[in-house]
Amino acid sequence: MKARELKEMSEAELRQKEKETTEEYFNLKFQHATGQLENTERLPQVRKDLARVKTLLRQKMLDQAKAR
């Protein structure tokens, strides 16, 4: 997912995306450990997507703190 698309999301949408991405990453790691994962390149992609989402959530939290 592109960072530009994520920046347009609200905080609630980002939290939902974080939850979905975390679950997907867990499932991919589980498949990889059991030898069922066919596309191993998906693991780093999902990890980077999760990092992007967490970064944007943190930025939104800091922006809210500055606004106070």
C-alpha positions as CSV (number, residue, x, y, z in Angstrom):
1,M,0.0,0.0,0.0
2,K,1.2,3.5,-0.8
3,A,2.0,6.0,1.9
4,R,-0.1,8.6,0.0
5,E,-3.2,6.3,0.3
6,L,-2.5,5.8,4.0
7,K,-2.2,9.6,4.7
8,E,-5.7,10.1,3.4
9,M,-7.2,7.7,5.9
10,S,-8.7,8.7,9.3
11,E,-7.2,7.5,12.5
12,A,-10.0,4.9,12.9
13,E,-9.3,3.6,9.4
14,L,-5.6,3.4,10.2
15,R,-6.2,1.5,13.4
16,Q,-8.4,-1.0,11.4
17,K,-5.7,-1.3,8.8
18,E,-3.1,-1.9,11.5
19,K,-5.2,-4.7,12.9
20,E,-5.7,-6.3,9.5
21,T,-2.0,-6.0,8.6
22,T,-0.9,-7.4,11.9
23,E,-3.1,-10.5,11.4
24,E,-1.9,-10.9,7.8
25,Y,1.7,-10.7,8.9
26,F,1.1,-13.3,11.7
27,N,-0.6,-15.7,9.2
28,L,2.3,-15.3,6.7
29,K,4.9,-16.0,9.3
30,F,2.9,-19.1,10.4
31,Q,2.7,-20.3,6.8
32,H,6.4,-19.7,6.3
33,A,7.3,-21.6,9.4
34,T,5.2,-24.6,8.3
35,G,6.5,-24.5,4.8
36,Q,3.2,-23.6,3.2
37,L,4.1,-20.1,2.0
38,E,4.6,-19.9,-1.7
39,N,5.4,-16.2,-2.1
40,T,8.1,-15.4,0.4
41,E,8.5,-11.8,-0.9
42,R,5.1,-11.0,0.7
43,L,6.6,-11.1,4.2
44,P,8.8,-8.0,3.9
45,Q,6.1,-6.1,2.0
46,V,3.5,-6.7,4.8
47,R,6.1,-5.8,7.4
48,K,6.8,-2.5,5.6
49,D,3.1,-1.7,5.3
50,L,2.7,-2.3,9.0
51,A,5.6,0.1,9.7
52,R,4.0,2.7,7.5
53,V,0.7,2.5,9.3
54,K,2.3,2.6,12.7
55,T,4.4,5.6,11.7
56,L,1.3,7.5,10.5
57,L,-0.6,6.7,13.6
58,R,2.3,8.0,15.7
59,Q,2.5,11.2,13.6
60,K,-1.3,11.8,14.1
61,M,-0.9,11.3,17.9
62,L,2.0,13.8,18.0
63,D,0.0,16.3,15.9
64,Q,-2.9,16.0,18.3
65,A,-0.6,16.5,21.3
66,K,0.9,19.7,19.7
67,A,-2.6,21.1,19.1
68,R,-3.4,21.1,22.8
